[in-house]
Each structure stands twice: as structure tokens, then as C-alpha cells.
Amino acid sequence: MAATIFTREERPFVAAVSSLGSGNPFLPERIAGEQQALGDEFAPGAPVWRLDSSKLDSNPNSAAIQRRAEAFLADVRRRLAGARRVGKEEAQLYEDLVHYVLYFRYEDLFFQEIVAPPLARGETRRMGFFRRFRDDLEHAFDLPDAGLPAAEDPAHLFALFFQVRRAFHHIFRYILGGSMAAARLRAAAWQSIFTQDSRRYRRGLYFRMHEISTLITGPSGTGKDLVATAIGLSTYIPFDPVSETFAEDFRGAHLALNLCALSPTLIESELFGHAKGSFTGATADRAGYLEGRGPAHSVFLDEIGELDPSLQVKLLRILQTREFQRIGEVRTRRFGGKIIAASNRDLATEVGEGRFRDDLYYRLCSDLIETPTLAEQMRDAPDELHNLLVLLARRVVAEEDAATVASEVEAWIATELGDDYGWPGNVRELEQCMRNVLVHGRYRPLDSRPGAEGPLDQLARQTCAGELNAEELLSRYCTLVYARTGRYEETARRLELDRRTVKRRIDPELLAELRQAGVGRE
């Protein structure tokens, strides 16, 4: 008969620890797990675990559970020393308890590696505490009579714990907001890294997640690039137990490319690279972003909806075969990393209207994340404005001035814009509002600035007044027609210009203003 090592009174605690160790820290279920683990000792707090302007990411409940789990593990191991054939469920709970304790025992040391200076090319940093970690893990499972499963490979578990600490750090600090919408966004980013089943991820998915593309959609200014960065900096990186070093420096594992800012030729060269002489200006062989990328690397393609149809085909091939060629070469090269893409367009609508390939869309959307607007967040958590302003102010002013600046900006917003202002530019607009009030003591939203009746009226006025030179006029007119058609080919047809000329003339800032003003596709 299998031995029982947990009493009826102890089971709720160890079950809660098991759930917390394998669950998503940003979901509300975490709070229920902490309550179950601590009972009357549970310290109530905010319903959302987010970056608070008044404190760091410490959680008193986590610290209390860790202290209790450390003592409990020592007691349980003593019992197991004399146990015979522990049951499967008990063995699983014991393993979860060990992993939970070891993670928090070494959490601060992992964090020190995260905030350490970047490594130079070819340099490695030895993780000297790995041997202690390995010894602790092996000691916990060195109970031959208990019939426990073999301890997890120490190097693999060490790499996983470092990944978990990086993921929490980057998601927590890049994705701001105290609303449930922001909490769901953080939880979705966590699942993009570890999936919704962390045990399955640990068993084998950890080395396959780079094959699953991530598509992030949402309006401009909602932090799609920050979500991509949090995911891209949190990939699994193998650990070598002999040299006691990680295979990669995570800081260089994520690359970003804004497709809207480059012509198709430049995008192709940046992504795939080129051979010397393959086009005018190609004076030497050049490797692209995709070359040399392994499972620990990611490439972020911002504004994927702007990608030229000819390049959509090539990107589709990358996702299907993981193969590509440099421009001007026939040699096939392999891409082994992860693609993260983002768009402020509704790509499903773009597919329906023939502007985006459906096969590429379905390759990209296997992992789909949608970023909420600032208005959604404020409706859900109106008191969050001050916290956001403090966090944004810290990027500009000294730490001791951030709260004062935030209060000044918050008071100005309440008086001049009101609680119902919609923040069409989202968090990006809020940050610029804060900067304007800091510098000038005021902020004028785009649709209320004197003399700036809107981008259409402004264009008409400047044209009639003869204020634009030929280059400026062509650029603004190309941008206006493109905003209405949504397609480079159609814009080129109407203006009787080459499609590449049209793309070079697009003014990204004016395009954003036109879309914000409601000038959209016909």
C-alpha cells in the first residue's frame, strides 16, 4: 500500500503551493491560491498584481508562503526518509513543493543576473551558484526507499527557473496598468511564453515554442511593442552544467524591425540579407535579421499589415519551411527563431478585403494577443491614472519629483480634459500629455489645437496658401490617398506613380493623424 506523507490538515497548503508553482501569476486565481495557503495570515491587497508606483514587486503573501514552505519541506523530507513507496499523487505534490522552495530560494540570484550589465560579444558569465542549486535538488530527492521519481535534470530546471524569473520581470515592468484588462494582457503574455499548461511546457514544449508565431493586435499607442519585447526577452535558453554558463545572453536575443518605416527592398534586405552586387548599393555581403537565429531568438515585425504582398509570400515560406535565401543568392539558409508580429489594423478584415494573405494570417495567429485601449483600462480602474502618471514621470524626472509631477498633471487633466476624455492616442498620448504639462503647463489634444483644424483642413490650408514645396505636397498627398485606399498598389494606380515611390513618400506621423481623425479606407 502506498504511503501517505501529508495529513488532511496539511493537504490544502501543499495543494495551494502546487497550484501557485505551476499557475499563471497574473491571473486572479493566484489570489485564491494564496488565501488557501495562508488562511488567516493572508494579507489582502489589490485584485491585480501590477507595477505599483509606491513600491517594488514584492508580495508579502509570497514571502510568507515561501517561509512556511521551506520549513514544511524539511519536515516532509524527514518523514519520507522512513517511508515506503509513496503514491503517485503524493510524489507529484512533493515534487511541486521542492520546485516551489528551490525557485524562491534562488530567486534573488537569478534576478541579479537579469539586471547585470550586458555581456560583450563572445563573453560568458559563470553562474557559480548552480552547484548549490544542483546539490539542493539532488538532496531533496535522495530518498531511495520512498519510490520517488528521479529528480528533474538540474541544468534544465535551472534554465527554466531563470526563464520564469525573466518572464515575470519583463511582463511586470513592461506591461503597465491596474485594470483587469491590463491583468489579462499580462496573463496572455505569460501564456505566450509558457502556454496554459506549465508542466507540459517543462516536459518538452520549451524547445518547440519558437515554432509558434505570436500576433499582437490593437490600436496605436497601446504598447504592442512592449508586449513583444517582454515575450522576446523571456525565451528558454539552455544551460551548460559543465561550464556553468547559459548558451546565450538573453539581452541580445530579441530584434525588432518596423516595416512601416522601410521600402520593400530595404525590408527584404534587412530580413534576409543580400549578396554583394545584388542591387545598387550592395557593396558587400550582408546577413539579415533572420540569419543565425536559433530557438532562443525572436524577431519582432512591427506593422505587419503594411508588408508588401511579394514579401508576404516570402515570409509565409519562412514560417512554413523555416528556410530562406539572401537576395542575389541561391544557397538556402535556415531560420530557427520565433516570429512575433504586430499590427494596428484588423488583419481579419484585411484578409477579407484581399489586402493580406489568408494563409499568412493563419500562420501568424496561432498565438493571438490583443492590447486594450487606455480608455478601456480607465473605465475599469479609474484610480489607476495617478499610478500610470508616476511611472511615466519616472522616465523623465528624478525619482523624488515623479509623484509631484504626476499630481500636477492629474489635476490639469481633471480640470481641462475631464474624466470622460477618450485618450485616442492611448498610453503614448498620456505620456506626451505628461511631458507637455511638465514643460509648458498645458496640453492641447490633436482635435482641439488652435490653427490645426485637423489633418485634412490643415493640408487644404497649406496647399491654398502655397506653404508646401513640391516634395512636401507629394508626400502629403500620397499619404492622404494611401490612408483612404489602404493599398500601395491602388494609391500608385490613382496617382500614376510607381508603387515603390508611393511607399517612400508615406509620412508615418501624418498617416497616424489621418487615421486618428477618422480618415480610413474606402
Summary of the structure (lengths in Angstrom):
residues: 522
radius of gyration: 26.7
end to end distance: 73.4
largest distance: 93.2
contacts: 1590
relative contact order: 0.08
helix: 56%
strand: 7%
